[in-house]
Amino acid sequence: MTELLRYVLAEIEKLTEEEQNAIASRLLAELENERKWKSRFEATNERQWNALAKMVRQDIAAGNINSIDDVFSSEQ
């Protein structure tokens, strides 16, 4: 276990049982989500990646994109 994780767990221990359970539930959901994404990426084949790249190129050519500055503006 990393030092950072040890620190976080020590901080969580200071919280109420309700707060600890809420954080634990979020962490478990996040871990499950990561497992699902990893599985999906690992199962993606070359044909699927090429199809995705083609769709992205078509969206770019059609102007169906947003500037990253608009998506992640510092004012949000």
N, CA and C of each residue as an Amber inpcrd file, in Angstrom:
protein
   228
   0.8480000  -1.1720000   0.0000000   0.0000000   0.0000000   0.0000000
   0.8930000   1.2340000   0.0000000   0.4930000   2.2220000  -0.7500000
   1.3070000   3.4310000  -0.8480000   1.1330000   4.3180000   0.3850000
   2.0770000   5.2030000   0.5800000   2.0020000   6.1510000   1.6920000
   0.7820000   7.0540000   1.5360000   0.4970000   7.4660000   0.3160000
  -0.6550000   8.3380000   0.0840000  -1.9460000   7.6260000   0.4730000
  -2.0820000   6.3790000   0.0980000  -3.2850000   5.6330000   0.4420000
  -3.3810000   5.4320000   1.9560000  -2.2620000   5.1550000   2.6040000
  -2.2650000   5.0320000   4.0660000  -2.7490000   6.3300000   4.7200000
  -2.2510000   7.4520000   4.1960000  -2.6450000   8.7630000   4.7210000
  -4.1470000   8.9880000   4.5460000  -4.6450000   8.6960000   3.3410000
  -6.0670000   8.8880000   3.0710000  -6.9190000   8.0230000   3.9970000
  -6.5370000   6.7680000   4.1610000  -7.2930000   5.8730000   5.0440000
  -7.2760000   6.3640000   6.4830000  -6.1400000   6.8860000   6.9240000
  -6.0590000   7.4320000   8.2790000  -6.9940000   8.6300000   8.4330000
  -7.0780000   9.4440000   7.4140000  -7.9860000  10.5970000   7.4490000
  -9.4430000  10.1500000   7.4330000  -9.7350000   9.1360000   6.6470000
 -11.1060000   8.6160000   6.5720000 -11.5290000   8.0280000   7.9130000
 -10.5930000   7.4060000   8.6310000 -10.9030000   6.8360000   9.9420000
 -11.3960000   7.8800000  10.9330000 -11.0710000   9.1300000  10.7100000
 -11.4820000  10.2150000  11.6010000 -12.9290000  10.6400000  11.3610000
 -13.5230000  10.1830000  10.2760000 -14.8790000  10.5830000   9.9210000
 -15.9140000   9.7220000  10.6280000 -17.1520000  10.1830000  10.5600000
 -18.2390000   9.3930000  11.1330000 -18.4400000   8.1240000  10.3050000
 -19.1520000   7.1590000  10.8890000 -19.4310000   5.9160000  10.1800000
 -20.1950000   6.1950000   8.8840000 -21.1340000   7.0960000   8.9350000
 -21.9250000   7.4450000   7.7490000 -21.0320000   8.0260000   6.6480000
 -20.1360000   8.9260000   7.0230000 -19.2200000   9.5120000   6.0410000
 -18.2670000   8.4580000   5.4830000 -17.7810000   7.5820000   6.3500000
 -16.8920000   6.5090000   5.8960000 -17.6020000   5.5980000   4.8960000
 -18.8380000   5.2360000   5.2020000 -19.5930000   4.3770000   4.2920000
 -19.8680000   5.0640000   2.9530000 -20.1350000   6.3500000   2.9960000
 -20.3800000   7.0880000   1.7530000 -19.1300000   7.0910000   0.8770000
 -17.9820000   7.3290000   1.4870000 -16.7220000   7.3290000   0.7390000
 -16.4090000   5.9310000   0.2390000 -16.6150000   4.9300000   1.0790000
 -16.3600000   3.5420000   0.6780000 -17.2350000   3.1560000  -0.5100000
 -18.4850000   3.5590000  -0.4970000 -19.3900000   3.2540000  -1.6140000
 -18.9080000   3.9060000  -2.8990000 -18.4660000   5.1540000  -2.8090000
 -17.9490000   5.8400000  -4.0110000 -16.6900000   5.1730000  -4.5280000
 -15.8120000   4.7690000  -3.6090000 -14.5740000   4.0990000  -4.0260000
 -14.8580000   2.7560000  -4.6980000 -15.7750000   1.9910000  -4.1260000
 -16.1290000   0.7030000  -4.7320000 -16.7350000   0.8900000  -6.1100000
 -17.5870000   1.8900000  -6.2630000 -18.1830000   2.1730000  -7.5700000
 -17.1020000   2.5850000  -8.5680000 -16.1530000   3.3830000  -8.1160000
 -15.0540000   3.8100000  -8.9870000 -14.1870000   2.6330000  -9.4080000
 -13.8850000   1.7460000  -8.4780000 -13.0920000   0.5550000  -8.8100000
 -13.8110000  -0.3220000  -9.8290000 -15.1060000  -0.5070000  -9.6550000
 -15.8860000  -1.3090000 -10.6000000 -15.8980000  -0.6500000 -11.9760000
 -16.0460000   0.6630000 -11.9950000 -16.0280000   1.3990000 -13.2590000
 -14.6810000   1.2340000 -13.9610000 -13.5940000   1.3080000 -13.2170000
 -12.2660000   1.1280000 -13.7970000 -12.0950000  -0.2790000 -14.3640000
 -12.5940000  -1.2780000 -13.6630000 -12.5180000  -2.6600000 -14.1570000
 -13.2670000  -2.8000000 -15.4840000 -14.4580000  -2.2090000 -15.5400000
 -15.2580000  -2.2930000 -16.7710000 -14.5460000  -1.6080000 -17.9380000
 -14.0140000  -0.3970000 -17.7050000 -13.3030000   0.3010000 -18.7790000
 -12.0970000  -0.5000000 -19.2480000 -11.3280000  -1.0210000 -18.3000000
 -10.1430000  -1.8000000 -18.6540000 -10.5300000  -2.9990000 -19.4960000
 -11.5770000  -3.6800000 -19.0990000 -12.0450000  -4.8520000 -19.8440000
 -12.4880000  -4.4710000 -21.2520000 -13.2160000  -3.3700000 -21.3610000
 -13.6860000  -2.9380000 -22.6870000 -12.5240000  -2.5370000 -23.5910000
 -11.5600000  -1.8100000 -23.0470000 -10.4090000  -1.4130000 -23.8610000
  -9.6110000  -2.6260000 -24.3050000  -9.3990000  -3.5630000 -23.3880000
  -8.6340000  -4.7580000 -23.7350000  -9.3430000  -5.6140000 -24.7780000
 -10.6690000  -5.5590000 -24.7980000 -11.4440000  -6.3630000 -25.7430000
 -11.6210000  -5.6750000 -27.1020000 -11.2080000  -4.4230000 -27.2070000
 -11.3750000  -3.6760000 -28.4550000 -10.3350000  -4.1460000 -29.4680000
 -10.8210000  -4.4980000 -30.6620000  -9.9080000  -5.0010000 -31.6910000
  -9.5330000  -3.8890000 -32.6790000  -8.6230000  -4.2050000 -33.5480000
  -8.1040000  -3.2160000 -34.5070000  -9.2150000  -2.6490000 -35.3910000
 -10.1360000  -3.5010000 -35.8160000 -11.2360000  -3.0510000 -36.6660000
 -12.0900000  -2.0160000 -35.9200000 -12.3520000  -2.2650000 -34.6480000
 -13.1540000  -1.3270000 -33.8550000 -12.4340000   0.0040000 -33.6560000
 -11.1180000  -0.0630000 -33.3810000 -10.3470000   1.1830000 -33.2310000
 -10.3540000   1.9750000 -34.5350000 -10.2010000   1.2780000 -35.6530000
 -10.2160000   1.9590000 -36.9500000 -11.5720000   2.5940000 -37.2280000
 -12.6540000   1.9110000 -36.8840000 -13.9930000   2.4680000 -37.0750000
 -14.1860000   3.7110000 -36.2180000 -13.7040000   3.6640000 -34.9880000
 -13.8000000   4.8200000 -34.1060000 -13.0010000   5.9950000 -34.6560000
 -11.7970000   5.7280000 -35.1230000 -10.9600000   6.7870000 -35.6980000
 -11.6350000   7.3920000 -36.9240000 -12.2550000   6.5580000 -37.7400000
 -12.9660000   7.0580000 -38.9250000 -14.1110000   7.9800000 -38.5190000
 -14.8610000   7.5920000 -37.4920000 -15.9680000   8.4310000 -37.0140000
 -15.4570000   9.7790000 -36.5050000 -14.3540000   9.7650000 -35.8030000
 -13.7830000  11.0030000 -35.2770000 -13.3300000  11.9010000 -36.4240000
 -12.6510000  11.3080000 -37.4110000 -12.2110000  12.1100000 -38.5620000
 -13.4040000  12.7150000 -39.2890000 -14.4980000  11.9740000 -39.4100000
 -15.6980000  12.4940000 -40.0650000 -16.3010000  13.6460000 -39.2650000
 -16.3420000  13.5160000 -37.9560000 -16.8520000  14.6000000 -37.1190000
 -15.9940000  15.8540000 -37.2490000 -14.6930000  15.6720000 -37.2780000
 -13.7860000  16.8190000 -37.4240000 -14.0140000  17.4850000 -38.7690000
 -14.0940000  16.6830000 -39.8400000 -14.3010000  17.2290000 -41.1780000
 -15.6360000  17.9630000 -41.2890000 -16.6540000  17.4850000 -40.5770000
 -17.9770000  18.1040000 -40.6280000 -18.0960000  19.3010000 -39.6830000
 -17.0550000  19.5550000 -38.9130000 -17.0820000  20.6720000 -37.9710000
 -17.8610000  20.3700000 -36.7020000 -18.1200000  19.1060000 -36.4480000
 -18.8770000  18.7050000 -35.2590000 -17.9600000  18.5060000 -34.0550000
 -17.1780000  19.5220000 -33.7650000 -16.2330000  19.4320000 -32.6500000
 -16.2960000  20.7130000 -31.8280000 -15.8120000  20.6410000 -30.6290000
 -15.6960000  21.8030000 -29.7610000 -14.2260000  22.0130000 -29.4380000
 -13.8540000  23.2640000 -29.3370000 -12.4940000  23.5870000 -28.9320000
 -12.2760000  23.1050000 -27.5110000 -11.1070000  22.5830000 -27.2480000
 -10.8020000  22.1360000 -25.8810000 -10.8580000  23.3040000 -24.9090000
 -10.5600000  24.5060000 -25.4040000 -10.6690000  25.6880000 -24.5520000
 -12.1090000  25.9530000 -24.1480000 -13.0720000  25.6280000 -25.0280000
 -14.4920000  25.7890000 -24.6840000 -14.9330000  24.7180000 -23.7010000
 -14.4430000  23.5110000 -23.8910000 -14.8440000  22.4050000 -23.0380000
 -14.2690000  22.5600000 -21.6260000 -13.0120000  22.9870000 -21.5420000
 -12.3300000  23.1080000 -20.2550000 -11.9600000  24.5600000 -19.9560000
 -12.9260000  25.4360000 -20.1040000 -12.6130000  26.8460000 -19.8650000
 -12.3020000  27.0560000 -18.4010000 -11.4530000  28.0270000 -18.1180000
 -11.0400000  28.2980000 -16.7430000 -12.1360000  28.9820000 -15.9520000
 -13.1960000  29.4130000 -16.6150000 -14.2880000  30.0960000 -15.9370000
 -15.3110000  29.1300000 -15.3670000 -15.2190000  27.8340000 -15.6820000
 -16.2220000  26.8730000 -15.2080000 -15.9040000  26.4130000 -13.8130000
